[in-house]
Amino acid sequence: MPTVLSLSEAKAEFAEIVERASLGEDIIITRMGRATVRITRFESASPNRCLVLLEGKIRLVDEFDEWPEDIARHLGIRR
């Protein structure tokens, strides 16, 4: 269950709150009695394994971002 603190309590104990959150404790900050913020430990996102499997297997052609002439004219990219 998360710890609930008022905004004024959180201001007074900010360094301690950051330390507690870094150890895994969830802390809810309230303003005027209403929960407004949750402080939790930051966890780095794991790399997307599906994309890693494709590394070195996908190649873009040199003309990848070039538009065919008729479409470029239609879009107003070329005259």
Secondary structure, DSSP 8 states (H G I E B T S, - for coil): --EEEEHHHHHHTHHHHHHHHHTT--EEEEETTEEEEEE---------HHHHHTTTT----TTTT---HHHHHHHTS--
